[in-house]
Amino acid sequence: MAIDVFGFLVEYNSWLLSGLMITIQICLLSMGFGLILGLIGALMKLSKNPILRWPGIVYIEIFRSTPLLVQILFMSFAYPRLVSEIFNQPIVLGTWTNPSSFWDVVIVLSLNTGAYQAEIIRAGITSIPRGQMEAARAVGLTYPQAMRYVILPQAYRVITPPLANEFINLILNSSLVSVVAVKDLTFMGRSLSAQTFRTLDTWFSIGIIYFVLTFSLSRLLQKLEKKYRIPGLGIHGED
């Protein structure tokens, strides 16, 4: 059976481009929100105050210890029912009781990647020698100031490689959102396969698009890593 991937990409470029744009939007939003959640989660887990530390630990462990697919299905189908039962609110699509499918998956992916980023950031912060914090406090900086101006700038240079890998994993994991009818690249692939019966062309094309996207991003992030790398300092102490 002949495979005409190039012809398929040309013929159905509008469908594939539409799905790719949705995938990119979901990933960029989720990575951005996840970075904020990851920083907050990392600082909470590092806190000596148990009121802050334990909620941070619980958040990180829940989202790192349950399957992403289950989290997506829970948010899409169980969450609206749970909110309705607890708060006695009607389930209205597009509101906080039942966000749209797009925002369902953005919320879940943000929480999921945020938990993984929290561990990456925490490891990056703890990799910075203790003397850096002590020196910052000695010159009169408060703990938040020392963290903001001394520790975090160094830590972010250390954690660039694992954060880059997490972004690539997020792109690949985003294909799961097609199960709740979000019209991402994988969903478009399923639709085209069902309508055209060109299964090989469809999934070869989808695979190529994902490969080009992640491979290009990987090469770009490697260049950024080399540019901002601190010799001799890393999460595992590698040169």
CORCOR-V546313 format. One record per pair of residues at least 4 apart in sequence whose C-alpha atoms are under 6 Angstrom apart, sorted by sequence separation. I is the first residue (numbers start at 1). J is the second residue. D is the distance in Angstrom with one decimal. If there is no record, write none. Layout:
I&J&D, I&J&D
This chain:
8&12&6.0, 9&13&5.3, 13&17&5.8, 26&30&6.0, 27&31&5.9, 30&34&5.7, 31&35&6.0, 34&38&5.7, 37&41&5.9, 38&42&5.9, 49&53&6.0, 50&54&5.6, 61&65&5.7, 70&74&6.0, 73&77&5.9, 74&78&4.7, 75&79&4.9, 83&87&5.7, 84&88&4.9, 94&98&5.9, 95&99&5.2, 99&103&5.9, 103&107&5.9, 105&109&5.9, 106&110&5.9, 109&113&5.9, 110&114&5.7, 113&117&6.0, 114&118&5.9, 117&121&6.0, 118&122&6.0, 131&135&5.9, 137&141&4.9, 141&145&5.6, 145&149&5.9, 146&150&5.2, 147&151&4.8, 148&152&5.6, 152&156&5.9, 169&173&6.0, 170&174&5.9, 178&182&5.2, 183&187&5.2, 192&196&5.7, 193&197&5.2, 200&204&5.9, 201&205&6.0, 203&207&5.9, 211&215&5.7, 212&216&5.9, 214&218&5.9, 225&229&5.6, 233&237&5.3, 234&238&5.5, 74&79&5.9, 84&89&4.7, 93&98&5.0, 94&99&4.5, 99&104&5.8, 136&141&5.7, 141&146&5.6, 147&152&5.7, 177&182&6.0, 193&198&5.6, 47&53&5.4, 84&90&5.9, 91&97&5.6, 92&98&5.8, 93&99&5.8, 94&100&5.1, 193&199&5.1, 232&239&4.1, 44&52&5.2, 45&53&4.5, 231&239&5.4, 44&53&4.9, 178&187&4.8, 193&202&5.9, 136&146&5.6, 45&56&5.2, 175&186&5.6, 44&56&5.2, 45&57&5.8, 41&56&5.2, 80&97&5.5, 80&98&5.2, 125&155&5.3, 124&155&5.0, 124&159&5.6, 63&112&5.4, 60&115&4.6, 157&228&5.9, 30&106&5.4, 34&110&4.5, 38&114&4.4, 42&118&4.6, 158&234&5.2, 33&110&5.6, 37&114&5.1, 38&115&5.9, 41&118&5.3, 30&109&5.7, 34&113&5.5, 35&114&6.0, 38&117&4.8, 39&118&5.8, 26&106&5.9, 30&110&4.3, 34&114&3.9, 38&118&3.8, 42&122&4.9, 127&235&5.5, 124&235&5.5, 23&184&5.1, 22&184&5.1, 19&183&5.9, 19&184&4.2, 20&185&4.9, 19&185&3.9, 19&188&5.9, 5&201&5.2, 3&201&5.8, 5&205&5.8
